[in-house]
Amino acid sequence: MTRSTLLLLPLLALAACSTPREQCISASNRPVAQLDRLISVARGNISRGYALAEVQDVRVLHTSCEGTNEDGSTFRFPCEETETTTRQEPVAINVAEERIKLAQLENRREQSARAAQARIQQCIAVHPE
């Protein structure tokens, strides 16, 4: 299971318990929240002077496994397990381009926030409590 899937499971559980109005409002705010995350990453990149990329390292571990015979006795045999680890690695960026991207994201966020407010008002009108 990926990390993003694991992060979504609690949200899905909460969404199942929310009212249609709450679900509508949450869906309306989702684009703004996504832009907030992108803005946060861009600001971090600018302040550091570099970006962070996730890199997965995969290695095969040679180990021994245990099995059970038909008579109930156990036996050991050589086997392999795959281990995957994720680390962050610095990546060079053009800080001037990152500042331009940040300004564009902030502009889009402002527009998205206005649109979200309009959708929220529609949610309230369609799903009065």
C-alpha positions, 0 to 999 in steps of 0.5 A: 500500500502506498503512503498516499493511500495510507493517508487517505484511509482515515479521510475516507472513514471520516467521509463515510460519517459526514453529512451530504452538506459536509461532504459537499463543503469538503469537496469544494475546499479540496482544490484550495487545500491542494494548492496550499500544499504546493505553495508550501513545497515551493516556499520550502524549496525557495528557502532551502535553495533546492527541492527534495525528491523522494527516492526509493531504494530496493534491496533483496534480503537473503534469509531463511523461512520456515515451513510445515510438513504434512506430519506437522514438523517444521523445516527451514529453507533459504528465501528472499525478502524484498525491502523498500525504503524511501528517502529524500534526496536534494535536487537542484532547482532554478530559484528564480523559476521557483519564485515565478511558480510560487507567484502563479500558485498563489494567484491560482489559490486566490481564484480557487478560494473565491470559487470554493466560497461560491461552491460552499454557498451552493452546498449550503443552499442545496443541503440545508441542515 
